[in-house]
Amino acid sequence: MTFFTDEQTILFVDDDPQLRDANLQSLDLAGLAVEAFADAANVLPRITRDFAGIVISDIRMPAMDGLEFRAAIHKVDPDIPVILITGHADVPMAVRALQDGAFDFLAKPFAADHLTSSARRALAHRALILDNRRLVAAVAEVDSPLIGESASMTRLRETIAQLAQADIDVLVEGETGTGKELVAHMIHRQSRRSGGALVAVNCAALPQELAEAELFGSDIVDRTTGKLGHAGRIRSAHRGTLFLDEIDTMHPAVQAKLLRVIEEREVQPIGAAAPEPVDLRVIAATKIDLMDALRAGTFREDLYYRLHVVKLRIPPLRERRSDIPQTFAYFLDEAARKMGLPGFRIDDRTRRYLVEHDWPGNVRELKNFAYSVVLNLPSDASRAPLQGEMTLAERVARFEAAVIRDAMTACGGDIARAMSILGVPRKTLYDKLGRHGISPKDYREGASGRGLRRP
């Protein structure tokens, strides 16, 4: 994943052909893209707000000198770095230019490594400027709380819109922090039930002795207060949506009663003489594979298949790394607005941490990190050594794994289609799948919407 991919070019301006050629050669030998010019007039048409490079200019030049040139550049974009080259007599002038916004100045004669070092710093600075502008623009274009343009996220949003209209029960599967409750809210808001309530229940937080009363309600009169029991979460979701988070933690006895609700669309509160009908949609969520719980005997098989009309898998961040910059920018903007702070700007260390961290806490962890950046609080990015010390081979392997995961998601785990997308033979693909620990079956059961039926 890269933040900025446009080629960065150095525009070098000096009217002295010998000095111009010598410096051009130094920059070229350092592996930097450079173009040379004898005067400023021919360079100005190249200067736009989208210009990805930097300018290095001598101060003493006929027609338009370096200071006038710098001022003209900064009228177009004050964030384009300009490095000035000056003789000893012009050092005070160059210092004033530095105070006025020049990026750096080099006094003649200077060593070639000083020139390339200053140029590299200026190019890195320009890249960060454009990265931040691009992120701000991306935030402005966000029209869904599920952020990202990867194939898996585009497909997930499309499937959510389709499921919302189908009005059937849904099983949402995703790791901690991927946004399972957010998906439930999106399905509810886009459905015909949006006028009703979405009642969320965290099954893991329900004590076993209170779970039945909390879910199914109670019609028993309290002897102390004389008041009738309470409606319960299921009845409260009548004509709306019931969201059961971490359903894998639900006690087996409660699972049996829930099965009746799902099968018959009726609920019998504690103490009630007869069940009463309920009109609701059930969205259940789990951070584990329920088949594992089923095999372990902690989850009912009949309840599993009642819930598993359609399974929606939310991909973790590590499988859609290209979405991280835009998602991070969204949370930075949200944090800045909430804190009443000015616009944000990421630095190179933060950028590298975003790219190289695995984000086990997914979107929730990314959001917390964004808030810590806005508040300038200590974080893992500043405390721990960066994983940026990885070798080139390790970086390539990580990128390759992300590309393969994106392809497997896009084709629903179909090996033949993945071979076509990636342009590799079957044996090569299987070798790479094994090397990166990627299983095609994990993607065949993803958010495909297969088995979707209208009521």
N, C-alpha and C positions, 0 to 999 in steps of 0.2 A: 504494500500500500504506500503510495506517495502522495504528498500534499500538493506538490507543484511540479509540473512536468515540462513546461515550456523551456526551450533552450535559453540559457542566460548568456548574453553577449556583452562584451566590453567594447564601448566606442571610445577609441583613443584619438585625441586631437592634439596635434603639435605641428607648428609650421616649419620646424627644423627637420628636414628629411633624414639626416643622420641619426638624430636622437629618436625620431619617430620609428625608424626601422629597427634600431637597437632594442627599444622597449617592446616593439611588436614581437621581435624574436624571443625576448625573455618570457613574455606572457604566453606565447605559443608553445614554447618548450615546457612550460609549467602545465600544459594541457588545458589552457583557458581559451575559449572562443573569443577572438578579438578582430575588430575591423579598425583600420587606420584612416584618419582624415587630416587634411592640411589646414582646414579652417572650420569654424563653428557653423557657418551658414549652411553647409551641406549636411550637418548632423541634425539640426533642429527638426526637419520633417520626420525624422525617425522617433522623435520623443513624443510619446503618448502616455496616458495613465496606465495602459496595459503593457508598456515596455518592461520586459523582464530583466533587463541587464542594468549596467552602471555606466557612468561616464568618467573618463580620466582626461583632464585637460591642462595644458600649460596655461599660465596666467598671461604671459607676455605674448600676444598675438596681434597682428594687424586687423583692421576692421572691427571685429568684435573680440574683446579680450576675454580671458577666462572668467573674470568676475561677472561681467555682463552676461556671459554664456550661462554661468551658474544661475543667475537671477532669472533668465529666460526659461531655463529648465524647470525651476521651482514654481514658476507661474503655471506650468502645465501640471506638475505633480511634485510637491515639496518633499515627497518620500523617495525620490530617485537619488541614490547616493552619487555625489560628485566628489571626486578626488582631484585636488589641485596640485600641479607641479610648479615649483617656484624657485627662483634664484635666491641667494642669501639676502639680497637687498629687499626682496619682497616678502620676507618672513612675517613682519608685523601685519602686512596687508592680508597674508594668508591666515594668520591667527584671527583677525577680525572676520574673515570669511567663514572660518570654522564656527565662530560664535553666531554667525548669521544663518548657519545651517549646512555648510559644507561638511562632507563626511570625514575627510582627512586631507592633509597636505604633505607633500614630500619635497624636502629641500634638496636641490642639486648640489653636488652629485649624490645619488643614492644607490644602494646596492640592489641588484635585481631581486633578491629575496625579500627586501622591504616592499618593493612594488607588488610582487605577487601576493605577499601576506596581506597587505592592505586591500588589494583587489578581492581576495577570497572573503575577507570579512565583510566587505561591501556587498558582494554577491549574496552571501548568506543573509545579510540584513534585508536586502531587497526581496529575497525569496520568502522570508517571514512576513514582510509587509503584504505581499500579494497573497500568501496563504491566508492571512487574517481577513483580508478583504473578501476572498473567495468564501471563507467560512461565514462571514456576516451575510453575504448574498445568499448563501445556501439556507441560513436560518430564515431569512425573509420569505423564501419560497416554500417552506414547510407547511403543508396543508393537512397533515395527518400526524397524530401523536406517535404513530409507529414510523420512526424515521429511518430512511435509508433507501438507496436506489439499487441495491444488489438484487440479483435475480430472485433470491429466496424471499426478500422482504416485499418486493413487488408482487410476487405470487401470493404471499401471505395476506396482503391487503385485498387482493382480488378475491381470494377465497373467503375472507371475512364478509365482504359485501354480498357474496353469493349465499353464504350461510345465514346471514341476517334475514334475507327474504324467505328462506326455506322454513323457518320456525321449527327446527328439530333440535333435539338434545345434542350437545357437543362435548367431547373430551379434549381438553387443552393440555398438552404436554410440553414442559420446558423446564430448564434448570432454574435454580434460584436467581431472581433478579432479571429474568428475561422479559417480564411484562405480561404475565398470565391474566392478572386482574384487569389490566388495561385492555387486553383483547376481549375479555368478557364485556367490558363497558362499551367497546366499539360495536360488538355484535348487537348488544341491547339497544344502543342509540340509533342504529340503522334499521332496526326491525319495527314491525307494526306494534310491538309491545313498548315502544319508547315512552308512551304516555303513562305506563305503569312504573312500579319501582323495580330497581335492581337491588336485591337483598343479598349481601355478601356474608358468607359464613366461613370463618377460618376453623376448619375441623380440628386442627392440631391444638387450638386454644380452648376447645370445649372439654371441661372435665367430664369423665365418663358418667358420673352420677347425675350431672345436670344436662347432659347432651340431649336426651329424649325430650325433656320438657322445653328446652331451648329451641329445638328444631320443630317438634310436632305440636307444641303448645299444651296447655292444660285447662280443663274445664272444672277443676276441683276448686271449691270455695276455700279460701284461706281462713282458718278458724280464728286467727288473731285479728285480722283486719276486716273480715267479712266480705272481702272482695273476691270476685271471680278470678280464676287464673288468667294467664295471658295467651295471646293468639299464637305465638311461636313464629319462627322465621319462615316456615313453609307457607302458612296461611297469609303472612304479611306480603309474600311474593305473588299472591293471587293476581292474575292478569298482567303479570310482569315476568321477571327473570330471577331465578334462584341460582346464585353462584356459590359453589361448594369448593373452596380452596383446600389443597392438601387432603383430598378425599382419601388418599391411601392411608391416612392415620385414623380414619373413622373406626370405632369399635365394631366388631362383627355383629353384636346384637342390634346396634343402631343401623347397620347396613341392611339387615333383614327388613326393618320397618321402612327404610328409605326405598327399598326395592318395590314395595307395594305402592308407594306414592308415585314412582316412575311408571310402573306398569298400569295402574288403575287411574292415575290422576285424581287421587282422593287421599285425604289424611284423617287419621283418627287421633285427636288429642287425648292426653291422659285423662281418664275419668269420663270421657264422652261415651254415650250409649251407642253411637253409630258414626261411621266415617262421613265426611262431607267433601264434596268435589272441590278441586282446585284447578284453575286454568293457569298453567305456568310453563315456562321453558327452563330446563336444567342445563347449566353449564358447569361441568366439573373440571378441576385442574389438579395436576400432580407433577411433582418434580422428579419422580422416578418412573420407570416403566412398570405399569400396573401388572403386566404379565409376570414380572418377577415376584410381585406381592401375591399374585394368584398362585404361582407355583409354590411359594413359601407357605401358603395356607392362611395368609392374613387378609386376603380380600376375596369376596364371594365371586365365583365364576359367573353366576347368573346376573349379578349386578354389573359386572364388568361388561358383558355383552349388551346389556340394556343401555349403558352409558356410551358404548363404543359404536354409536350410529355413524358418527364422523369423528375422526381424530385429527386435531390440528396441532402440528408441531412447531414450536417457536424456536428458531435457530439461535444458538448462543453467539455472542459477539466474535468469538475466535473463528467461527465459520463464515463470518461476513465482515472481515476486517476493513473492507473498503467503506463501510458505513460509519466507522468510528469517528472520522473528522467531523462530519455533518452532525452526528448525534452529540458529540462533545461541544460543538459550537452552539447548538440549541440550548444545552444546559448552562453553558457559560453566559449566554444572553439572558436566560431565565434568572440565574443567580445575580447577575449585575443589576437587572431591573428590580428584583426583590430587595437587594441591599442598597439600592439608590446609588450605585457606583457607576463611573463612566464606562465607556466601551472597553472591550477586552482585547488582549493581544498575547498570543502564546509565544514562548521562547523556544529555542532549539532543544533544550533539555526536555521540556514538556512534550514537544513534538515527537522526540525519539521514544519517550516513555509510552506515549499513545500507540506508537507503531509496534513496540517490542513487548509490551506487557500482555499477558494472556487473558486478563479480565475474568477470573473465575466467578466474580460476583456480578458479571454481565452489566446490563444497563444501569442497575442500581449502584454498582460500584463506580461506574463511569460518571454518573450524576454526582455522587459524593466527591469524587476527585475534582470535578469542575467547580463545585462550591469551594473546595479548599484552595483551588488556584485563584479564584476571584477574591477570596479573603486573605490570600497570601499566607496561608497556614502551612506548617510543615506537613509533608506527605511522603509517601513511598518514593515518589519521583525525586525528591530532594534528599531523603535520608539514605536510601539504599543505592548501592552501585548499580548503574544502568546495565541492562542486558545488552546495551549497545556494544559491549566488548565481544559479542558473538563474531565468529569467523564469517568470511564471505559464504562459505559452504553452508553454514547454519542458517544464515539469512536467506539464501536461495531455497533451502529446504523448507523453511517456514512459509515463504511466499508460494512455493509449488503446492504445498499442502492446502493452503487457502484457496488457490485456483481450482484444485481438484474438488474440494468440498463444494465450492460454488457451482461447478459443473454437475456434480452428483445431485445437488438440490434442484437445479434447473431441469434435469431430465428424470427426476423421481427415481433415481437409482438404476436407471436402465443403462446397462453396460455398453450396448451398441451405440446408443445416442451419445453417451459420454465419450466414447472413442471418436465419434465424428466431431463433437465440439472441441475436444482437446487435440485432435489430429495425431493420435498415437495408436499403435497396434494393440490388440487385446493383451498379449503377454506383458508389454511394457506397462499398460494401465494397471493390470493386476499386481505387478511388481511394486509399482508406486503406491497402490492402495495398501498393500501389506507393509511397506516401509513406513507409511505415515499412520498406520493403525486405523484406516478408514474402511468401514463396512458398508457395502451397497444397501444391505437390508435396512439400515437405519434411515435411509432416504426413501425407500419404497413405501414406507408407512408414514411418510411426512404429510405436509399440509397440501394434499393433492385434491381433496374434495371428492375423491373416488367414493362411490357408494352413496353419494348425495342423492336424496330422494325428496320429492315434494310431499307435504302432508296431504 
